[in-house]
Amino acid sequence: MKLRIVPAYTGVKWVQLGVRAFWRQPLALAALFFMTMAAMSLATLVPLVGAPIALALLPSATLAMMVATAETQQGRFPTPALLLVAFRTGQQRLRAMLALGGMYAVGFLGIMGLSALVDGGQFAQVYFGGARLTPEVAESPAFQGAMWLSVLLYLPLSLLFWHAPGLVHWHGVPPVKALFFSLVACVRNFGAFTVFGLAWMGVFLAAGMVVALVTGLLSLAIGTAAGGIMVGAAMVLAAMFFSSVVFTFRDCFEPPEQYLQAAPEPAAEDAPPQPPVD
């Protein structure tokens, strides 16, 4: 495994590749993304520990979308079985993915805990659905301070876990080392990731304006269905975003020679599956 340094304009390339890969299998990738979100939503229904369980599933959900996109790139159909790809690659990587999930949950809950010191936990309650967001709450200086503190603290957490699932799955890197290598890769390629983020912001804003215009024009005809269209469009855009993550991983780390095998046999535990290459 070797770290690659890519030029800043590669960030735009990652966005383009993610969008193109999604439209190769739009129904399959969108359905897979919806199922991952549904699984995490169902996990939140578990009393007391639902939110931590849902958070712990996020690295596995990200990996599922990465592998599904790689399958699409190789001309294979991404099946729902990929939802369990993190749990089907041998005991060693299973334990590593579970450790990643646990560390992510602890990190995120830690951020929410720190934000509670600013507003008494109001932002955390709204985020986890325990309280309703009213205009008065949203305009509260304490609430806004807690929100911005959470955004600021979430950035390094996101960088730590950005490449970590792929490093564990495809390169067999231990969880703590995977977090370190992920952070280093993101920092060393700061320009490309900045462009990547700005490009996706542009895509989301442009798509949002188009969807808002269309639903506004059709609101008299379709009534309350307009809200559903906007939610559906947002979910599709989110699926496209997650489809682009695998390309950031592929270009930041030198891949092995062979192509990805989506569901390797458990007996091959010591031979990690391979990431996609061009």
C-alpha positions as CSV (number, residue, x, y, z in Angstrom):
1,M,0.0,0.0,0.0
2,K,1.4,3.3,-1.1
3,L,0.0,6.8,-0.5
4,R,-0.6,8.9,-3.7
5,I,-0.6,12.7,-3.9
6,V,-3.0,13.9,-6.6
7,P,-3.5,17.4,-8.0
8,A,-6.4,19.5,-6.8
9,Y,-8.4,19.2,-10.0
10,T,-8.8,15.4,-9.3
11,G,-11.6,16.4,-6.9
12,V,-13.8,17.3,-9.9
13,K,-12.9,14.0,-11.5
14,W,-14.0,12.1,-8.4
15,V,-17.4,13.8,-8.6
16,Q,-17.8,13.0,-12.3
17,L,-16.8,9.4,-11.8
18,G,-19.2,9.0,-9.0
19,V,-22.1,10.4,-11.0
20,R,-21.3,8.3,-14.0
21,A,-20.9,5.1,-11.9
22,F,-24.3,5.8,-10.3
23,W,-26.1,6.2,-13.6
24,R,-24.7,2.9,-14.8
25,Q,-26.9,1.1,-12.3
26,P,-29.1,3.9,-10.8
27,L,-31.9,1.6,-9.5
28,A,-29.5,-0.9,-7.9
29,L,-27.3,1.7,-6.3
30,A,-30.2,3.9,-5.1
31,A,-32.0,0.8,-3.7
32,L,-28.8,-0.3,-1.9
33,F,-28.3,3.2,-0.4
34,F,-32.0,3.3,0.7
35,M,-31.6,-0.1,2.4
36,T,-28.5,1.0,4.3
37,M,-30.4,4.1,5.5
38,A,-33.4,2.0,6.4
39,A,-31.2,-0.4,8.4
40,M,-29.7,2.5,10.3
41,S,-33.1,4.0,10.9
42,L,-34.4,0.7,12.2
43,A,-31.5,0.4,14.5
44,T,-32.4,3.7,16.2
45,L,-35.7,2.0,17.4
46,V,-33.8,-0.2,19.8
47,P,-34.3,1.2,23.3
48,L,-31.4,3.0,24.9
49,V,-28.7,1.7,22.5
50,G,-30.4,2.4,19.2
51,A,-28.5,5.6,18.3
52,P,-25.0,4.2,19.1
53,I,-25.8,1.0,17.1
54,A,-27.0,3.1,14.1
55,L,-23.8,5.2,14.3
56,A,-21.6,2.1,14.5
57,L,-23.2,0.8,11.3
58,L,-22.1,3.9,9.2
59,P,-18.5,2.6,8.3
60,S,-20.0,-0.7,7.1
61,A,-22.7,1.2,5.2
62,T,-20.0,3.3,3.5
63,L,-18.0,0.2,2.6
64,A,-21.1,-1.4,1.1
65,M,-21.6,1.6,-1.2
66,M,-17.9,1.6,-2.1
67,V,-17.9,-2.1,-3.0
68,A,-21.2,-1.7,-4.9
69,T,-19.8,1.1,-7.0
70,A,-16.6,-0.9,-7.7
71,E,-18.8,-3.8,-8.8
72,T,-20.6,-1.4,-11.2
73,Q,-17.3,-0.2,-12.6
74,Q,-16.3,-3.7,-13.3
75,G,-19.5,-4.4,-15.2
76,R,-21.1,-6.5,-12.5
77,F,-24.5,-6.0,-10.9
78,P,-24.4,-4.8,-7.3
79,T,-26.8,-7.1,-5.4
80,P,-28.4,-6.4,-1.9
81,A,-26.0,-9.1,-0.5
82,L,-23.3,-6.3,-0.6
83,L,-25.0,-4.8,2.5
84,L,-23.3,-7.6,4.4
85,V,-19.9,-7.3,2.7
86,A,-18.2,-6.0,5.8
87,F,-19.3,-9.1,7.7
88,R,-18.4,-11.8,5.1
89,T,-14.7,-11.3,4.6
90,G,-13.4,-13.4,7.5
91,Q,-13.2,-13.0,11.3
92,Q,-10.2,-10.7,11.3
93,R,-11.7,-8.0,9.1
94,L,-15.1,-8.5,10.7
95,R,-13.6,-7.6,14.1
96,A,-11.7,-4.7,12.5
97,M,-14.9,-3.3,11.0
98,L,-16.8,-3.7,14.3
99,A,-14.0,-1.9,16.0
100,L,-14.2,0.9,13.4
101,G,-17.9,1.2,14.0
102,G,-17.5,1.3,17.8
103,M,-14.9,4.0,17.5
104,Y,-17.0,6.1,15.2
105,A,-20.0,5.9,17.5
106,V,-17.9,6.9,20.5
107,G,-16.3,9.8,18.5
108,F,-19.7,11.1,17.3
109,L,-21.4,10.8,20.7
110,G,-18.4,12.6,22.1
111,I,-19.0,15.5,19.8
112,M,-22.6,15.6,20.7
113,G,-21.6,15.6,24.4
114,L,-19.3,18.5,23.9
115,S,-22.0,20.4,22.0
116,A,-24.3,19.9,25.0
117,L,-21.9,22.0,27.1
118,V,-22.8,24.9,24.9
119,D,-26.6,24.6,24.8
120,G,-27.5,22.1,27.4
121,G,-28.0,19.3,24.9
122,Q,-30.7,21.0,22.8
123,F,-28.9,20.5,19.5
124,A,-28.2,16.9,20.3
125,Q,-31.9,16.3,21.1
126,V,-32.9,17.8,17.8
127,Y,-30.3,15.9,15.8
128,F,-31.4,12.5,17.3
129,G,-35.1,13.3,16.8
130,G,-35.8,13.7,20.5
131,A,-37.0,17.3,20.1
132,R,-38.6,19.4,17.4
133,L,-36.7,22.1,15.6
134,T,-38.7,25.3,15.9
135,P,-37.8,28.8,14.6
136,E,-37.2,29.9,18.1
137,V,-34.8,27.1,18.8
138,A,-33.0,27.5,15.5
139,E,-32.4,31.2,16.1
140,S,-31.1,30.6,19.6
141,P,-27.4,31.7,19.9
142,A,-26.6,28.7,22.1
143,F,-28.2,26.3,19.6
144,Q,-26.2,27.8,16.8
145,G,-23.0,27.8,18.8
146,A,-23.5,24.1,19.5
147,M,-24.3,23.4,15.9
148,W,-21.2,25.1,14.6
149,L,-19.0,23.5,17.2
150,S,-20.3,20.1,16.1
151,V,-19.6,20.9,12.5
152,L,-16.1,22.0,13.4
153,L,-15.4,18.9,15.4
154,Y,-16.9,16.5,12.9
155,L,-14.5,17.5,10.2
156,P,-11.4,15.7,11.7
157,L,-13.7,12.7,12.7
158,S,-14.8,12.5,9.0
159,L,-11.2,12.6,7.8
160,L,-10.2,9.8,10.2
161,F,-12.9,7.5,8.9
162,W,-13.0,8.6,5.2
163,H,-10.6,5.9,3.9
164,A,-10.6,3.6,7.0
165,P,-13.3,1.1,5.8
166,G,-11.5,0.7,2.5
167,L,-8.1,0.3,4.1
168,V,-9.5,-2.4,6.5
169,H,-11.4,-4.2,3.7
170,W,-9.0,-4.1,0.8
171,H,-5.6,-3.8,2.4
172,G,-6.2,-5.6,5.8
173,V,-4.9,-2.6,7.8
174,P,-5.7,-2.7,11.5
175,P,-8.3,-0.2,12.6
176,V,-6.1,2.3,14.5
177,K,-3.5,2.4,11.7
178,A,-6.4,2.7,9.1
179,L,-7.6,5.8,10.9
180,F,-4.1,7.3,10.9
181,F,-3.5,6.5,7.2
182,S,-6.9,7.9,6.3
183,L,-6.2,11.2,8.1
184,V,-2.7,11.5,6.5
185,A,-4.1,10.8,3.0
186,C,-6.8,13.4,3.4
187,V,-4.4,16.0,4.7
188,R,-1.8,15.3,2.1
189,N,-4.5,15.6,-0.6
190,F,-6.2,18.6,1.0
191,G,-6.5,20.5,-2.3
192,A,-8.3,17.6,-4.1
193,F,-10.6,17.0,-1.2
194,T,-11.4,20.7,-0.9
195,V,-12.3,20.8,-4.6
196,F,-14.3,17.6,-4.2
197,G,-16.3,19.1,-1.4
198,L,-16.9,22.4,-3.2
199,A,-17.9,20.5,-6.4
200,W,-20.5,18.4,-4.5
201,M,-21.8,21.6,-2.9
202,G,-22.3,23.0,-6.3
203,V,-24.1,19.9,-7.5
204,F,-26.4,19.8,-4.5
205,L,-27.2,23.5,-4.8
206,A,-27.9,23.3,-8.6
207,A,-30.0,20.2,-8.2
208,G,-31.9,21.7,-5.3
209,M,-32.8,24.7,-7.3
210,V,-34.0,22.7,-10.2
211,V,-36.1,20.3,-8.0
212,A,-37.5,23.3,-6.1
213,L,-38.5,25.0,-9.4
214,V,-40.1,21.9,-10.8
215,T,-42.0,21.0,-7.7
216,G,-43.1,24.6,-7.3
217,L,-44.5,24.6,-10.9
218,L,-46.2,21.2,-10.3
219,S,-47.4,21.7,-6.8
220,L,-50.9,22.7,-7.8
221,A,-51.2,19.4,-9.8
222,I,-49.4,17.0,-7.4
223,G,-50.2,18.6,-4.1
224,T,-48.4,17.1,-1.1
225,A,-46.4,14.7,-3.4
226,A,-44.0,17.6,-4.1
227,G,-42.4,17.1,-0.7
228,G,-41.9,13.5,-1.5
229,I,-40.2,14.4,-4.7
230,M,-37.8,16.7,-3.0
231,V,-36.9,14.0,-0.4
232,G,-36.4,11.4,-3.1
233,A,-34.2,13.7,-5.1
234,A,-32.1,14.4,-2.0
235,M,-31.7,10.7,-1.4
236,V,-30.6,10.1,-5.0
237,L,-28.0,12.9,-4.7
238,A,-26.7,11.4,-1.4
239,A,-26.4,8.0,-3.2
240,M,-24.4,9.6,-5.9
241,F,-22.1,11.2,-3.3
242,F,-21.4,7.9,-1.6
243,S,-20.8,6.3,-5.0
244,S,-17.9,8.8,-5.5
245,V,-16.1,7.8,-2.3
246,V,-14.5,4.7,-3.7
247,F,-12.7,6.8,-6.4
248,T,-11.1,9.0,-3.7
249,F,-9.9,5.9,-2.1
250,R,-8.6,4.3,-5.3
251,D,-6.6,7.4,-6.3
252,C,-5.2,8.1,-2.8
253,F,-3.8,4.6,-2.3
254,E,-2.0,2.5,-4.8
255,P,-4.2,-0.5,-5.5
256,P,-3.0,-4.1,-5.8
257,E,-2.9,-5.5,-9.3
258,Q,-6.1,-7.6,-9.3
259,Y,-9.7,-6.4,-9.4
260,L,-12.1,-6.4,-6.5
261,Q,-13.8,-9.6,-5.5
262,A,-17.1,-8.6,-4.0
263,A,-17.7,-11.6,-1.7
264,P,-14.5,-13.5,-1.1
265,E,-14.7,-16.9,0.6
266,P,-14.1,-16.9,4.4
267,A,-11.2,-19.3,3.9
268,A,-9.2,-16.6,2.1
269,E,-9.2,-14.4,5.2
270,D,-5.5,-13.7,5.0
271,A,-5.7,-12.5,1.4
272,P,-7.7,-9.3,1.5
273,P,-10.1,-8.5,-1.4
274,Q,-8.8,-6.0,-3.9
275,P,-9.9,-2.5,-4.7
276,P,-11.0,-1.4,-8.2
277,V,-8.5,-0.1,-10.7
278,D,-9.0,1.3,-14.2
